[in-house]
């Protein structure tokens, strides 16, 4: 079996989305087949690129230049699916980058198991979104996309705790907040294919946020650091915006992130309990 970090580098170096995710899913299956047999596994070495390989399309624009989506129109809903596909493809690379990078930090094998599993699921999510787009005579790359998706990875390329705080515990947690509304929107449009795909994504994203919280707390414990204070410090350092409600408190709690982690970082006061 190819060493795990070499697998990660191969995924990060593949540009086409469908090919990238096929490679990702194949490597994940190979990794877990080896782990199940209790064979010795090799993490190996990698030199991950600063930016992962990307297809020629979509055109990447500054956030202010991405056309506004009008969710109550067919074109707007198609743009939403395209945006989710873009997020999922970036997530594939973000999780494999967590495996390839930070080689100097010794982590239990369970850390690698979690991020391989997350990368595998994100690969499935990207393909589900592509299937939804293609069912409507579109494709990933047909519309412009957000150019800032990789900024959190670039900013935290030398800080594993910053990466865990900002990517799974902030950016992916935001997906838990907004996905239920998207599901309702597509239910209203009678798009069962999109509803089913988004339900899969919603159910599986909780564990990805939980992996971030778990390993963030693990490293805080290793270094005898207060997790809440360190989370606040790192988010203020690396996340270039405030956290905005509404927050899905139930799913965030399920993922191991209590309200006193994120409400103090919001520019809105937390409403009284029960309101």
C-alpha positions in Angstrom: 0.0 0.0 0.0 1.2 3.5 -0.8 2.1 5.4 2.4 -0.8 7.6 3.6 0.8 11.0 3.2 1.8 10.1 -0.4 -1.9 9.2 -1.0 -2.8 12.6 0.4 -0.3 14.4 -1.9 -1.6 12.5 -4.9 -5.1 13.7 -4.2 -4.0 17.3 -3.7 -2.0 17.1 -7.0 -5.0 15.9 -9.1 -7.0 18.7 -10.7 -10.2 17.2 -12.2 -12.9 17.0 -9.5 -14.3 13.6 -10.5 -10.8 12.2 -10.8 -9.7 13.7 -7.5 -12.7 12.3 -5.6 -12.3 8.8 -7.3 -8.7 8.8 -6.1 -9.7 9.9 -2.7 -12.4 7.3 -2.3 -10.1 4.5 -3.6 -7.3 5.5 -1.2 -9.7 5.6 1.7 -11.0 2.1 1.0 -7.4 0.9 0.7 -6.4 2.5 4.0 -9.3 1.0 6.0 -8.8 -2.4 4.4 -5.3 -2.4 5.6 -6.3 -1.1 9.1 -8.9 -3.8 9.5 -6.4 -6.5 8.8 -4.1 -4.9 11.5 -1.3 -4.9 9.0 1.5 -2.4 9.7 0.6 0.9 8.1 3.0 3.6 6.8 2.3 7.3 7.1 5.3 8.1 4.9 6.3 11.6 3.9 4.8 14.4 1.8 5.4 17.9 0.6 1.9 19.2 0.2 1.4 22.0 -2.3 0.5 25.5 -1.0 -2.5 25.3 -3.2 -4.1 22.1 -4.4 -4.5 21.4 -8.1 -7.8 22.7 -9.5 -9.7 22.3 -12.8 -9.6 25.2 -15.3 -13.2 25.9 -14.4 -14.9 27.3 -12.4 -13.6 30.8 -12.7 -12.6 31.9 -9.2 -13.7 35.4 -8.2 -13.2 37.6 -5.2 -16.2 37.1 -2.8 -17.6 40.5 -3.6 -17.6 39.6 -7.4 -19.5 36.3 -7.1 -23.0 36.9 -8.5 -25.7 37.0 -5.8 -27.8 33.9 -5.7 -31.6 34.3 -5.8 -32.7 31.1 -4.1 -36.4 31.4 -5.1 -35.5 31.1 -8.8 -34.5 28.0 -10.6 -31.2 29.6 -11.7 -30.6 30.7 -8.1 -31.1 27.2 -6.8 -28.8 25.8 -9.4 -26.2 28.3 -8.3 -26.6 27.1 -4.7 -25.9 23.5 -5.7 -22.8 24.7 -7.6 -21.6 26.6 -4.5 -22.1 23.5 -2.4 -20.1 21.4 -4.9 -17.3 23.9 -4.7 -17.3 23.8 -0.9 -17.3 20.0 -0.9 -14.3 19.8 -3.4 -12.4 22.2 -1.2 -13.3 20.1 1.8 -11.8 17.0 0.2 -8.5 18.8 -0.2 -8.7 20.4 3.3 -9.0 16.9 4.9 -6.2 15.3 2.9 -4.1 18.4 3.6 -4.6 17.7 7.4 -3.0 14.3 6.7 -0.2 15.5 4.5 0.8 18.5 6.5 2.0 18.9 10.1 4.2 15.8 9.8 6.4 17.0 12.7 3.4 16.6 15.1 3.0 13.1 16.4 -0.7 12.1 16.4 -2.5 8.8 17.2 -3.6 6.7 14.2 -7.1 7.6 15.1 -6.4 11.1 13.9 -5.6 9.8 10.4 -8.6 7.4 10.5 -10.9 10.3 11.1 -9.6 12.6 8.4 -9.5 9.8 5.8 -13.1 9.0 6.6 -14.0 12.7 6.4 -12.2 13.1 3.0 -14.0 10.0 1.7 -17.4 11.4 2.7 -16.6 14.8 1.3 -15.7 13.1 -2.0 -19.1 11.4 -1.9 -20.8 14.7 -1.2 -19.0 16.4 -4.2 -20.2 13.7 -6.5 -23.8 13.9 -5.2 -23.8 17.6 -6.0 -22.3 17.0 -9.4 -25.0 14.4 -10.1 -27.7 17.0 -9.1 -26.1 19.6 -11.4 -25.9 17.2 -14.3 -29.5 16.1 -13.8 -30.3 19.8 -14.6 -28.1 19.9 -17.7 -25.3 21.8 -15.8 -22.0 20.8 -14.4 -19.4 21.8 -11.8 -17.5 24.7 -13.4 -20.4 26.2 -15.3 -20.6 29.1 -12.9 -18.0 31.3 -11.1 -17.1 30.3 -7.6 -15.6 31.8 -4.4 -11.8 32.3 -4.6 -11.3 32.6 -0.9 -12.1 29.0 0.1 -8.5 28.0 0.6 -7.5 31.1 2.6 -8.0 29.4 5.9 -5.7 26.6 4.9 -3.0 29.1 3.7 -3.3 31.1 6.9 -2.9 28.1 9.1 -0.4 26.0 7.2 2.0 26.2 10.1 -0.5 25.9 12.9 -2.4 22.7 13.3 -4.6 24.0 16.2 -5.5 27.1 14.2 -6.4 24.8 11.3 -8.7 22.6 13.5 -10.3 25.7 15.0 -11.1 27.5 11.8 -11.8 24.8 9.3 -14.0 22.1 11.0 -15.0 24.1 14.1 -16.0 27.3 12.3 -16.4 26.8 8.5 -17.8 23.3 8.6 -19.9 24.1 11.7 -21.5 26.9 9.6 -22.7 24.2 7.2 -24.7 22.7 10.1 -26.4 26.1 10.5 -27.4 26.7 6.9 -28.1 23.3 5.4 -31.6 22.8 7.0 -32.8 25.9 5.3 -31.4 24.7 2.0 -33.2 21.4 2.4 -36.5 23.2 3.1 -35.9 25.4 0.0 -35.4 22.4 -2.3 -38.3 20.6 -0.7 -40.5 23.5 -1.7 -39.1 23.3 -5.3 -40.0 19.5 -5.4 -36.3 18.6 -6.1 -36.1 15.3 -4.4 -32.7 14.5 -5.7 -31.2 17.7 -4.2 -33.1 17.1 -0.9 -31.8 13.5 -0.6 -28.2 14.7 -1.4 -28.4 17.5 1.1 -29.8 15.2 3.8 -26.8 12.9 3.4 -24.4 15.9 3.6 -26.2 17.2 6.7 -26.1 13.9 8.5 -22.4 13.3 7.8 -21.1 16.8 8.4 -21.7 16.6 12.1 -19.0 14.0 12.5 -16.5 16.2 10.6 -17.1 19.0 13.0 -16.8 16.5 15.8 -13.4 15.3 14.5 -12.1 18.9 14.6 -13.4 19.4 18.1 -12.0 16.1 19.3 -8.5 16.7 18.0 -8.5 20.3 19.0 -9.3 19.3 22.6 -6.7 16.5 22.4 -3.9 19.0 21.5 -5.1 21.5 24.2 -4.9 18.7 26.7 -1.4 17.7 25.5 -0.2 21.3 26.0 -2.3 22.0 29.2 -4.2 24.8 27.4 -7.7 26.0 28.1 -9.7 24.9 25.0 -12.3 27.7 25.1 -9.8 30.5 25.5 -7.5 29.1 22.9 -10.4 28.6 20.4 -11.3 32.2 20.9 -7.7 33.4 20.4 -7.2 31.3 17.2 -10.5 32.2 15.6 -9.8 35.9 16.2 -6.4 35.5 14.7 -7.3 33.5 11.6 -11.0 34.0 10.8 -11.4 37.3 9.0 -15.1 37.8 10.0 -17.4 37.6 12.9 -19.5 34.5 13.6 -23.1 35.2 12.6 -26.3 33.5 14.0 -28.6 31.8 13.7 -26.5 28.9 15.1 -27.7 25.3 15.1 -27.0 24.8 18.8 -28.3 21.2 18.8 -26.1 19.9 16.1 -23.1 22.0 17.3 -23.5 20.4 20.7 -23.7 17.0 19.1 -20.4 17.8 17.5 -18.8 18.8 20.8 -19.0 22.6 20.5 -20.9 24.3 23.3 -22.5 27.7 22.9 -19.8 29.5 25.0 -17.3 28.7 22.3 -19.1 30.5 19.5 -21.6 33.0 20.9 -18.8 35.3 22.4 -17.3 35.5 18.9 -20.6 36.8 17.4 -21.5 40.5 17.0 -25.0 39.6 18.3 -25.9 38.9 21.9 -27.1 35.4 22.6 -30.9 35.4 23.1 -32.2 34.4 26.5 -32.8 30.6 26.9 -36.2 29.5 25.7 -36.7 32.3 23.1 
